[in-house]
Amino acid sequence: MSKMAEFEKIRDLFTVWVKNGVPKGVAYPRTQTEAVGWKCEEFGVSEGIGSKAYFKSTHPEYGAIVKEIAALAPRLKPEEEVRKLAHHTTRVEVAPTLPKGRPYKTQKAKRRAAEDLSESLQADNIGILKQLQEARNELAAVKLSLAVERQDGNRLRREKSQLEADNARLTRLLATKNGLLSVVE
């Protein structure tokens, strides 16, 4: 009874998981030893390799595929971690090697390159300055609006306390009038 089909399922699954990450909630082996007896029916590994005798890199029939699985197991990571790494990894491009010696450039070409760079940087600076001015104007408008709101709030608090004082004075005055009127709360 050959176990090769099960070994191949495990290898193929681990290869996909190394690229895409292990799906959430799936327990997975991190070493060759943990891979012995591991099965995941959800992903087609229903029998697993239940014997250490088969799961040896020196096994005459399965040794090569066991080495592949052993190399893949430590590289398995959850999907979230793989996505984070892929998102934060930047590719470094290596510039082609230049021939020995420096290429000759005329003074005119050097001056033109410097002028182009200067114009480009100046345009960038103008764009940044415009963004800064817009942000400053927005901030000034928000500060002004906040000052107006504070003044309105203070005015309304003064009016409220004045009205409460007037109400209390009128209530006392009404209470002093004997029996003509009654106070309703």
C-alpha positions as CSV (number, residue, x, y, z in Angstrom):
1,M,0.0,0.0,0.0
2,S,1.7,3.1,-1.2
3,K,1.6,6.3,0.8
4,M,2.9,8.4,-2.1
5,A,-0.5,9.9,-3.0
6,E,-0.9,11.2,0.6
7,F,2.7,12.6,0.6
8,E,1.9,14.4,-2.6
9,K,-1.3,15.9,-1.3
10,I,0.6,17.2,1.7
11,R,3.4,18.6,-0.4
12,D,1.0,20.3,-2.8
13,L,-1.0,21.8,0.0
14,F,2.0,23.1,1.8
15,T,3.3,24.6,-1.4
16,V,0.1,26.6,-1.8
17,W,0.1,27.6,1.8
18,V,3.7,28.9,1.7
19,K,2.6,31.3,-1.1
20,N,-0.9,32.3,0.2
21,G,-0.7,31.5,3.9
22,V,-2.5,28.9,6.0
23,P,-6.3,29.7,6.3
24,K,-7.6,30.9,9.6
25,G,-8.5,28.1,12.1
26,V,-6.4,25.4,10.5
27,A,-3.9,23.6,12.7
28,Y,-0.7,23.0,10.7
29,P,2.6,21.3,11.4
30,R,5.7,23.5,11.8
31,T,8.3,20.7,11.6
32,Q,8.8,17.3,10.0
33,T,8.1,15.6,13.3
34,E,4.8,17.4,13.7
35,A,3.9,16.4,10.2
36,V,3.8,12.7,11.1
37,G,0.2,11.8,11.7
38,W,-1.1,15.2,10.6
39,K,-4.3,15.2,8.6
40,C,-6.7,17.9,7.4
41,E,-9.8,16.4,5.8
42,E,-11.0,19.9,5.0
43,F,-8.2,20.2,2.4
44,G,-8.1,16.6,1.1
45,V,-5.5,15.1,3.5
46,S,-7.8,12.5,5.0
47,E,-5.4,9.7,6.0
48,G,-2.2,11.4,6.8
49,I,1.1,9.6,7.3
50,G,0.7,7.9,10.6
51,S,4.1,6.2,10.9
52,K,7.5,7.7,11.5
53,A,9.0,4.8,9.6
54,Y,7.6,6.2,6.3
55,F,8.2,9.9,7.3
56,K,12.0,9.8,7.1
57,S,14.2,11.6,4.7
58,T,16.3,8.5,4.4
59,H,13.4,6.2,3.4
60,P,14.2,4.6,0.0
61,E,10.8,5.3,-1.5
62,Y,9.6,8.5,0.2
63,G,12.8,10.2,1.2
64,A,12.9,12.8,-1.5
65,I,9.3,14.0,-1.0
66,V,9.8,13.9,2.8
67,K,12.7,16.3,2.3
68,E,10.4,18.6,0.3
69,I,7.7,18.6,3.0
70,A,10.3,19.1,5.7
71,A,11.6,22.2,3.9
72,L,8.1,23.6,3.4
73,A,6.8,23.0,6.9
74,P,8.8,25.7,8.7
75,R,7.9,28.3,6.0
76,L,4.1,27.9,6.7
77,K,2.6,31.1,8.2
78,P,-1.1,32.2,8.8
79,E,-2.7,34.2,5.9
80,E,-2.8,37.5,7.8
81,E,1.0,37.3,8.4
82,V,1.7,36.4,4.7
83,R,-0.5,39.4,3.6
84,K,1.3,41.8,6.0
85,L,4.7,40.6,4.7
86,A,3.6,40.9,1.1
87,H,2.2,44.4,1.8
88,H,5.4,45.7,3.5
89,T,7.9,44.0,1.3
90,T,9.4,46.2,-1.2
91,R,11.4,45.0,-4.1
92,V,15.0,46.2,-4.5
93,E,16.0,46.7,-8.0
94,V,19.6,46.3,-8.8
95,A,21.0,48.8,-11.3
96,P,22.7,47.3,-14.2
97,T,26.5,47.4,-14.0
98,L,28.0,50.3,-15.9
99,P,30.9,49.7,-18.2
100,K,34.3,50.7,-16.7
101,G,35.1,54.3,-17.2
102,R,32.8,57.3,-16.9
103,P,30.7,58.2,-19.9
104,Y,31.5,61.6,-21.3
105,K,28.9,64.4,-21.0
106,T,29.3,67.9,-22.3
107,Q,29.0,70.9,-20.1
108,K,25.8,71.8,-22.0
109,A,24.3,68.4,-21.3
110,K,25.2,68.6,-17.6
111,R,23.8,72.2,-17.3
112,R,20.6,71.1,-19.1
113,A,20.2,68.2,-16.7
114,A,20.7,70.4,-13.7
115,E,18.2,73.0,-15.0
116,D,15.6,70.2,-15.6
117,L,16.2,68.9,-12.1
118,S,15.9,72.5,-10.7
119,E,12.6,73.1,-12.6
120,S,11.2,69.8,-11.4
121,L,12.1,70.5,-7.7
122,Q,10.7,74.0,-8.0
123,A,7.4,72.7,-9.4
124,D,7.3,70.2,-6.5
125,N,7.9,73.0,-4.0
126,I,5.1,75.1,-5.4
127,G,2.7,72.2,-5.2
128,I,3.7,71.5,-1.6
129,L,3.4,75.2,-0.8
130,K,-0.1,75.4,-2.2
131,Q,-1.2,72.3,-0.1
132,L,0.3,74.0,3.0
133,Q,-1.5,77.3,2.3
134,E,-4.8,75.4,1.8
135,A,-4.3,73.5,5.1
136,R,-3.5,76.8,6.9
137,N,-6.7,78.5,5.5
138,E,-8.8,75.5,6.6
139,L,-7.3,75.7,10.1
140,A,-7.9,79.4,10.3
141,A,-11.5,78.9,9.3
142,V,-12.0,76.2,11.9
143,K,-10.4,78.4,14.6
144,L,-12.7,81.3,13.7
145,S,-15.7,79.0,13.8
146,L,-14.7,77.6,17.1
147,A,-14.3,81.2,18.5
148,V,-17.7,82.2,17.3
149,E,-19.2,79.0,18.8
150,R,-17.6,79.8,22.2
151,Q,-18.9,83.3,22.1
152,D,-22.4,82.1,21.3
153,G,-22.2,79.5,24.1
154,N,-21.1,82.1,26.6
155,R,-23.9,84.5,25.5
156,L,-26.5,81.7,25.8
157,R,-25.3,80.7,29.3
158,R,-25.5,84.4,30.4
159,E,-29.1,84.6,29.0
160,K,-30.1,81.4,30.6
161,S,-28.9,82.5,34.0
162,Q,-30.6,85.9,33.6
163,L,-33.9,84.2,32.6
164,E,-33.6,81.8,35.6
165,A,-33.1,84.8,37.9
166,D,-36.1,86.6,36.4
167,N,-38.2,83.5,36.7
168,A,-37.2,83.1,40.4
169,R,-38.0,86.8,41.0
170,L,-41.4,86.6,39.3
171,T,-42.2,83.4,41.2
172,R,-41.5,85.1,44.5
173,L,-43.5,88.1,43.5
174,L,-46.4,85.9,42.5
175,A,-46.2,84.0,45.8
176,T,-46.5,87.3,47.7
177,K,-49.9,88.1,46.1
178,N,-52.4,86.6,48.5
179,G,-54.7,84.1,46.9
180,L,-55.4,86.0,43.8
181,L,-53.3,83.7,41.7
182,S,-51.8,80.3,42.4
183,V,-48.4,79.1,41.3
184,V,-48.4,76.2,38.9
185,E,-45.3,74.1,38.7
